[in-house]
Amino acid sequence: MNLRRRLAALERRLISDPTLLIMPDGSTASIPGHCDLLNLLVVAARGVNISPRQAAQLDLIRRSTSATQADGGRLIELIRCCVLGPVERECMNLGEATRDDGHC
């Protein structure tokens, strides 16, 4: 019984703790702890049936540079990958733009 109570308390704390987003200018924004990040990942990946609230949260994630989640998770980074898409970088050999898959 004691283990169940402790797990329930841990779940309440993790669900209630907000996810802090660090913006490019150094300011912070937060997504409420009751936000279901897994559902946010699904709508970000599919891009359909996005509610106005989810759209606002996805926009905050898109504009952020990093995040701190209470449980130390990395779902925000996965969501950011979905909303930003492939990032171009410079080819080391050719000096031209390349996609993340290595093609110039």
GILINQUI-V307319 format. One line per field, one symbol per residue. phi: phi as a letter, one per 20 degrees, with the letter a starting at -180 (. if undefined). Layout:
phi=???
This chain:
phi=.gfffffffffffffeffeedeegenfcccdgfffefffffffffemclefgffffffffffffdbbcdgemfcffffffffeemfdeceffedmdfcefenee
